[in-house]
Amino acid sequence: MAKRGGFSGGMPGGMNNLMKQAQRMQRQMEEQQKEFEEKVFTATSGGGAVEISVNGKKEVQSLKIDPEAVDPEDVETLQDIIVAAINEVFSKVDEAQSEMMGKMTGGMGGLGGLGGLGSGLF
């Protein structure tokens, strides 16, 4: 008796395993993203006159300004120091995020190699 159809029966089980693996990978990525978003990054500028801390979502958690850095006659310098600290801490977040993505994708050339699993995470 001849079989009808194109599948021999081995493919559906393999596809099922592939889908389970993809779902597990997506859950792991979501967990790592949540942990990353809660991580706190800190940067200073002006020789420690300004310190800023942000979380992985780039939300400011704290900003500390040394009272000696506050000169009413030179507000522009303080503003520049604050901007420098903000830019530095955001660079740290971006760098850590890129490193995390490299580890998660295992050198697969970015999220495109995951068939869209990573879309919406960042």
Secondary structure, 3 states (H helix, E strand, C coil): CCCCCCCCCHHHHHHHHHHHHHHHHHHHHHHHHHHHHHCEEEEEECCCCEEEEEECCCCEEEEEECHHHCCCCCHHHHHHHHHHHHHHHHHHHHHHHHHHHHHHHCCCCCHHHHCCCCCCCC
